[in-house]
Amino acid sequence: VRIGAHVESLTMDPRDDRRVYFTGRLSSSFGWANLETGELLLASDVLVWPVSPTWLDARLYVLDELVGTIAELDPDTLAVLRTFDSGLGPNPTLTLSDLVADADRGWLYVNNGGTGEVAAIDAASGGVLNTWTLFDATLDGDTPGRAELLVAGDGVVGLRNSDGALRRLDPSNGEVTSAQADDRSTHFVIRGHAMDTLALSEDGARAWSGPWAFDPVSLESVILLDADVQVLADEGEGGLLAWAAEP
């Protein structure tokens, strides 16, 4: 299904695995597509710069990057049901922010790719519960990249691929730990534009950033694949789903 925009994020509809929701990179493009029928619904005038469509309890949320708000939308019509403040302000840089859901807590985690801050938000009330500094502020706001988040166990892992910074936040006490320096930094500085995807293994024991697998609690490296790939899913003994720039 051709959507007419470079895709920033994709997410599947938990109610119907034939439907995917997408946001366009550096644009107002937002919509859903039915991969079986080809039906396409666009809502390009709803949000200024939507990123990271995210589901929590069958509710659809999107971050409006240039405004600094989170919108809950009707997943069928894409009408905005309500909006609430992220608590972090707008992000005008090209280091994109991210929005993820913590189903166990009923929270949304959002970061600001420009300032390096992250906030926890109660999805039911829309209230900001707390904010923390996960990264230093982005030095070069014109460097394309992403400060991506991943919920792993009782913590939140953050990756900023423009410099390879890898952090873990414990929201219960605000403690932030950093990964030890290794070859990741060179990899991400060279390939920062690729927006390496953070992925969690099916059993939660491994997290992936590009070809690296690491422990999501200690952040210690576990596996380095002998290939320059992006791991999208790790099903344990079932194998990996990955893509590479060259087949």
Secondary structure, DSSP 8 states (H G I E B T S, - for coil): ---SS-EEEEEEETTEEEEEEEEETTSS-EEEEETTT--EEE-TTS-SSEEEEEEETTEEEEEETTTTEEEEE-TTT--EEEEEE-SS----SSEE--EEEETTTTEEEEE-TTT-EEEEEETTT--EEEEEE-S---S-TTS-EEEEEEEETTEEEEEETTTTEEEEEETTTTEEEE----THHHHHHHSGGG---EEEBTTSS-EEETTEEE-TTT--EEEE-SS-EEEEEE-GGG-EEEEES--
